[in-house]
Amino acid sequence: MTQTKTQVARVVFTRGGVDESIHAVHLAVVDADGKLIASCGDPDLVTFPRSSSKPVQALPLALAAPELPSDELAIACASHAGTPEHLTAVMRLLERSGSTVADLRCGTHPPFDAAVAAELIRTGERPTPLHHNCSGKHAGMLLSCVLNGWPKEGYTEHSHPLQVRIRELHAELGGVDLEEVEAGTDGCSVPAFALPLSAAARIFAGLARPSGEYAQALDRIFSAMTEHPFLIAGPGRLDTTLMPLVPGLVAKMGAEAFYGMGLRQTPRGPLGVAFKIMDGGERARAHVALAVLEALGIPLTPEMQALAPATLHNWAGREVGGVRVELPLVWA
């Protein structure tokens, strides 16, 4: 359904009182029934949630493995930092499907955690696919294939039964026709699905108040993510630091500055939120997330405000500028 476009939100970085950089933001907020209740910009914007889709990508696993330990379900939803805690959880998932690191098709990059990356350099070790931030998702996909009777071979291909099912789930949970779910390829080689921003918000509203045939599995995913915030991201990263500060919040970042949040406790009841910073400026993500939470009636504590400082300092510690968020939220 086409919605009315409104003024985009903006995150403005200033220097010496002059606006230096501006990040435009589109935002959708839906209630527990999936109805759009507030927006900035275009709530019908078709965009890729990227790793914010991981709760959906983990749903076939949650459905097929109702007794899976919550930490292993959490790592299947994670964009992890490559710490020993993360790698241990991924390895347990791999062992359940009779798989090894060699079966992961995510590729390789250095760990996101600076200390772990430095230790690899110090010891002369090279990163492996296990260190990839999506290795937990891939390990979960391999186990999902085994449990559902699908071949592990080719599990990243668009035509594989697992990826076909994940695309269907994006449509079902997002409340859109399957034809509205566009397909690309993610950085870790699995399909990346694009859908309207309001549909992505419905997915997170479904985590906030699960219902229907997937309710139990979605509730387990919500619990796994909120009970193990460290596994979802890692030291100093937004998902890990923000979720424990807001009761009933599940949050998941996606590449190119996408963000999804499901809130169980707001003055308006359970809500789903999705926003996209159009230039991919991830430095603005925490500022938008906090502004949205405040607009939805969530009081900002000093610990929360520290995640998105309003002042900018240079390397000598001098204040040189600031950050302001313009959130012209229009309520339906």
DOROTI-635664 format. One record per residue (C-alpha): chain; residue in one letter; x, y, z. Coordinates in Angstrom, 2 decimals, always signed. Layout:
A A X Y Z
...
END
This chain:
A M +0.00 +0.00 +0.00
A T +1.39 +3.37 -1.00
A Q +1.90 +5.70 +1.95
A T +2.24 +9.47 +1.97
A K +5.82 +10.65 +1.81
A T +6.88 +13.15 +4.46
A Q +9.99 +15.15 +5.23
A V +13.07 +12.99 +5.75
A A +14.85 +12.92 +9.07
A R +18.38 +14.32 +9.17
A V +21.46 +13.88 +11.28
A V +23.60 +17.00 +10.98
A F +27.27 +17.15 +11.97
A T +28.45 +20.70 +12.62
A R +31.83 +22.36 +12.95
A G +32.29 +25.85 +14.33
A G +28.58 +26.49 +14.06
A V +28.45 +25.52 +10.37
A D +26.59 +22.45 +9.09
A E +29.36 +20.29 +7.67
A S +27.75 +16.93 +6.87
A I +24.12 +15.83 +6.61
A H +22.76 +12.28 +6.65
A A +19.21 +11.83 +5.31
A V +17.09 +9.16 +7.00
A H +13.87 +7.35 +6.06
A L +11.96 +5.78 +8.93
A A +8.86 +3.62 +9.52
A V +7.12 +2.74 +12.80
A V +4.36 +0.12 +12.90
A D +2.18 -1.13 +15.73
A A +1.68 -4.72 +16.84
A D -1.02 -5.19 +14.19
A G +1.40 -4.11 +11.45
A K -0.27 -0.74 +10.87
A L +2.00 +2.17 +9.99
A I +1.62 +4.71 +12.79
A A +4.51 +7.10 +12.18
A S +7.14 +7.85 +9.55
A C +9.78 +10.21 +8.24
A G +10.48 +10.31 +4.53
A D +9.19 +7.38 +2.47
A P +7.89 +4.36 +4.45
A D +7.52 +2.52 +1.11
A L +11.22 +2.90 +0.32
A V +12.48 -0.47 -0.94
A T +15.83 -1.17 +0.66
A F +18.02 -4.00 +1.91
A P +17.91 -4.68 +5.67
A R +21.14 -6.62 +5.16
A S +22.10 -8.15 +8.52
A S +18.95 -6.80 +10.13
A S +17.35 -9.75 +8.30
A K +19.22 -12.27 +10.43
A P +16.30 -12.97 +12.79
A V +14.28 -13.99 +9.71
A Q +17.17 -16.02 +8.32
A A +17.35 -17.84 +11.65
A L +13.62 -18.61 +11.77
A P +13.83 -21.92 +9.83
A L +16.45 -23.03 +12.36
A A +14.31 -21.99 +15.33
A L +11.33 -23.85 +13.88
A A +13.32 -27.02 +13.18
A A +15.28 -27.03 +16.47
A P +12.95 -26.01 +19.32
A E +15.42 -27.29 +21.93
A L +18.46 -25.45 +20.55
A P +20.30 -23.62 +23.36
A S +19.55 -19.91 +23.36
A D +23.18 -18.87 +22.96
A E +23.48 -20.89 +19.77
A L +20.27 -19.39 +18.41
A A +21.64 -15.96 +19.29
A I +24.88 -16.50 +17.39
A A +22.82 -17.54 +14.35
A C +21.27 -14.03 +14.49
A A +24.58 -12.26 +15.08
A S +26.96 -9.94 +13.29
A H +29.65 -10.94 +15.72
A A +33.05 -9.46 +16.50
A G +35.13 -12.64 +16.38
A T +35.92 -12.91 +20.08
A P +36.58 -16.35 +21.62
A E +33.03 -16.37 +23.04
A H +31.61 -15.84 +19.56
A L +33.81 -18.46 +17.92
A T +32.97 -21.06 +20.57
A A +29.24 -20.65 +19.96
A V +29.72 -20.90 +16.19
A M +31.76 -24.07 +16.55
A R +29.02 -25.70 +18.61
A L +26.52 -24.95 +15.86
A L +28.84 -26.39 +13.22
A E +29.33 -29.58 +15.21
A R +25.56 -30.12 +15.45
A S +25.31 -30.39 +11.67
A G +28.48 -32.43 +11.25
A S +30.09 -29.45 +9.55
A T +33.50 -27.82 +9.82
A V +34.87 -24.34 +9.18
A A +35.69 -25.52 +5.65
A D +31.94 -25.83 +4.97
A L +31.31 -22.13 +5.64
A R +30.76 -20.15 +2.44
A C +30.81 -16.67 +4.00
A G +34.34 -15.77 +3.01
A T +36.98 -14.34 +5.33
A H +37.73 -10.96 +6.87
A P +39.68 -9.86 +9.97
A P +37.70 -9.95 +13.23
A F +35.71 -6.81 +13.99
A D +37.12 -6.79 +17.52
A A +40.36 -4.80 +17.41
A A +42.00 -6.75 +20.24
A V +41.33 -10.11 +18.58
A A +42.52 -8.81 +15.21
A A +45.74 -7.50 +16.81
A E +46.34 -10.83 +18.54
A L +46.09 -12.67 +15.22
A I +48.71 -10.32 +13.77
A R +50.95 -10.75 +16.81
A T +50.84 -14.54 +16.58
A G +51.13 -14.63 +12.80
A E +47.77 -16.35 +12.41
A R +45.47 -15.62 +9.50
A P +41.73 -15.08 +9.86
A T +39.48 -17.94 +8.75
A P +35.79 -17.99 +7.77
A L +35.09 -18.59 +11.46
A H +36.11 -14.98 +12.16
A H +33.64 -13.61 +9.60
A N +30.88 -11.69 +11.36
A C +28.26 -13.85 +9.60
A S +29.77 -17.24 +10.43
A G +27.09 -17.89 +13.05
A K +24.36 -17.27 +10.52
A H +26.04 -19.62 +8.08
A A +26.54 -22.31 +10.73
A G +22.86 -21.97 +11.58
A M +21.94 -22.31 +7.92
A L +23.97 -25.51 +7.62
A L +22.18 -26.97 +10.63
A S +18.83 -25.83 +9.28
A C +19.56 -27.69 +6.04
A V +20.33 -30.91 +7.90
A L +17.25 -30.68 +10.12
A N +14.94 -29.89 +7.20
A G +16.35 -32.57 +4.91
A W +17.85 -30.11 +2.47
A P +21.34 -30.51 +0.97
A K +24.13 -28.51 +2.59
A E +25.76 -28.13 -0.81
A G +24.86 -24.85 -2.47
A Y +23.12 -23.50 +0.63
A T +24.03 -19.91 -0.32
A E +22.43 -20.07 -3.77
A H +19.20 -18.21 -4.51
A S +17.57 -21.42 -5.78
A H +18.41 -23.49 -2.69
A P +15.30 -24.56 -0.72
A L +16.52 -22.75 +2.40
A Q +16.95 -19.43 +0.62
A V +13.62 -19.83 -1.17
A R +11.99 -20.36 +2.23
A I +13.75 -17.37 +3.76
A R +12.48 -15.14 +0.95
A E +8.95 -16.42 +1.58
A L +9.32 -15.65 +5.28
A H +10.38 -12.07 +4.54
A A +7.15 -11.64 +2.59
A E +4.97 -13.35 +5.20
A L +6.38 -11.52 +8.20
A G +6.60 -8.23 +6.31
A G +2.98 -8.45 +5.18
A V +3.76 -8.05 +1.47
A D +3.41 -10.15 -1.66
A L +6.36 -12.35 -2.54
A E +6.86 -10.37 -5.75
A E +7.57 -7.28 -3.66
A V +10.64 -8.92 -2.08
A E +13.58 -8.06 -4.33
A A +16.73 -10.19 -4.30
A G +20.42 -9.33 -4.37
A T +23.55 -10.95 -2.97
A D +24.97 -10.04 +0.43
A G +28.59 -9.54 +1.41
A C +28.69 -13.05 +2.86
A S +27.30 -14.58 -0.39
A V +23.78 -15.51 +0.75
A P +20.81 -13.77 -0.85
A A +20.02 -10.31 +0.49
A F +16.35 -9.43 +0.26
A A +15.01 -5.91 -0.21
A L +11.51 -4.91 +0.82
A P +9.59 -1.78 +1.77
A L +10.78 -0.08 +4.93
A S +7.35 -0.49 +6.54
A A +7.53 -4.24 +5.84
A A +10.88 -4.46 +7.62
A A +9.31 -2.62 +10.56
A R +6.53 -5.24 +10.62
A I +9.16 -7.96 +10.96
A F +10.48 -6.29 +14.10
A A +6.96 -5.70 +15.39
A G +6.50 -9.46 +15.00
A L +9.46 -10.00 +17.28
A A +8.05 -7.51 +19.78
A R +4.65 -9.23 +19.86
A P +4.85 -12.65 +18.20
A S +1.62 -14.10 +16.88
A G +0.41 -16.70 +14.42
A E +2.05 -19.97 +13.47
A Y +5.59 -18.70 +14.07
A A +4.87 -17.09 +17.45
A Q +6.78 -19.56 +19.60
A A +9.86 -19.55 +17.38
A L +9.85 -15.75 +17.08
A D +9.57 -15.44 +20.84
A R +12.57 -17.74 +21.23
A I +14.56 -15.59 +18.81
A F +13.60 -12.44 +20.75
A S +14.63 -14.09 +24.01
A A +17.90 -15.42 +22.60
A M +18.91 -12.01 +21.26
A T +17.97 -10.08 +24.38
A E +19.43 -12.63 +26.80
A H +22.75 -12.78 +24.92
A P +23.38 -9.23 +23.66
A F +27.15 -9.75 +23.69
A L +26.84 -12.56 +21.16
A I +24.73 -10.45 +18.80
A A +27.54 -7.94 +18.16
A G +30.39 -7.56 +20.64
A P +32.40 -5.12 +22.74
A G +31.37 -1.50 +22.33
A R +28.95 -2.15 +19.46
A L +25.48 -0.64 +19.38
A D +23.28 -3.74 +19.56
A T +25.25 -5.15 +22.48
A T +25.28 -1.92 +24.48
A L +21.76 -0.66 +23.71
A M +19.58 -3.73 +24.28
A P +20.40 -4.14 +28.00
A L +19.61 -0.46 +28.59
A V +16.03 -0.64 +27.28
A P +13.72 -3.28 +28.77
A G +11.91 -5.24 +26.08
A L +14.10 -4.02 +23.20
A V +15.46 -6.24 +20.45
A A +17.75 -4.44 +18.00
A K +19.77 -5.52 +14.99
A M +22.07 -3.49 +12.80
A G +22.50 -4.04 +9.08
A A +25.26 -2.95 +6.74
A E +25.00 +0.39 +4.93
A A +23.37 +1.96 +7.99
A F +20.11 +0.04 +8.23
A Y +18.60 -0.54 +11.67
A G +15.66 -2.49 +13.03
A M +14.16 -2.40 +16.51
A G +11.30 -4.25 +18.18
A L +9.95 -2.74 +21.40
A R +7.67 -4.63 +23.76
A Q +7.14 -1.81 +26.25
A T +6.15 +1.64 +24.98
A P +3.27 +3.98 +25.84
A R +1.73 +2.86 +22.52
A G +2.23 -0.84 +23.14
A P +4.57 -3.13 +21.19
A L +6.11 -1.46 +18.14
A G +8.41 -2.23 +15.25
A V +10.87 +0.31 +13.85
A A +13.05 +0.28 +10.75
A F +15.21 +3.07 +9.39
A K +17.70 +3.54 +6.60
A I +20.42 +6.21 +6.53
A M +20.58 +6.83 +2.83
A D +24.30 +7.49 +2.39
A G +25.27 +4.46 +4.45
A G +26.69 +6.73 +7.15
A E +26.85 +4.32 +10.05
A R +28.25 +6.96 +12.43
A A +24.74 +8.46 +12.51
A R +22.96 +5.22 +13.46
A A +23.10 +5.56 +17.25
A H +21.91 +9.17 +17.06
A V +18.85 +8.15 +15.04
A A +18.10 +5.14 +17.24
A L +18.11 +7.22 +20.42
A A +16.02 +10.02 +18.87
A V +13.43 +7.48 +17.78
A L +13.32 +5.79 +21.16
A E +12.78 +9.14 +22.86
A A +10.04 +10.06 +20.37
A L +8.29 +6.77 +21.16
A G +8.23 +7.54 +24.86
A I +11.36 +5.75 +26.04
A P +13.26 +7.96 +28.53
A L +16.92 +8.38 +27.64
A T +19.26 +7.59 +30.52
A P +22.79 +9.04 +30.73
A E +24.12 +5.61 +29.72
A M +22.00 +5.71 +26.57
A Q +22.93 +9.29 +25.75
A A +26.60 +8.37 +25.99
A L +26.14 +6.11 +22.94
A A +25.49 +9.16 +20.74
A P +27.40 +12.20 +22.03
A A +25.97 +15.57 +21.02
A T +29.43 +17.20 +20.93
A L +32.43 +16.42 +18.75
A H +36.00 +16.54 +20.05
A N +39.28 +16.40 +18.15
A W +42.25 +14.21 +19.02
A A +43.53 +16.85 +21.44
A G +40.25 +16.74 +23.36
A R +39.00 +20.13 +22.18
A E +35.32 +20.56 +21.41
A V +35.11 +21.33 +17.70
A G +31.49 +20.75 +16.75
A G +28.29 +18.93 +17.45
A V +25.60 +16.60 +16.21
A R +21.88 +17.32 +16.03
A V +19.03 +15.06 +14.96
A E +16.06 +16.48 +13.09
A L +13.23 +13.94 +13.41
A P +10.04 +15.35 +11.83
A L +8.01 +12.29 +12.79
A V +4.53 +12.35 +11.26
A W +1.91 +10.30 +13.09
A A -0.78 +8.51 +11.11
END
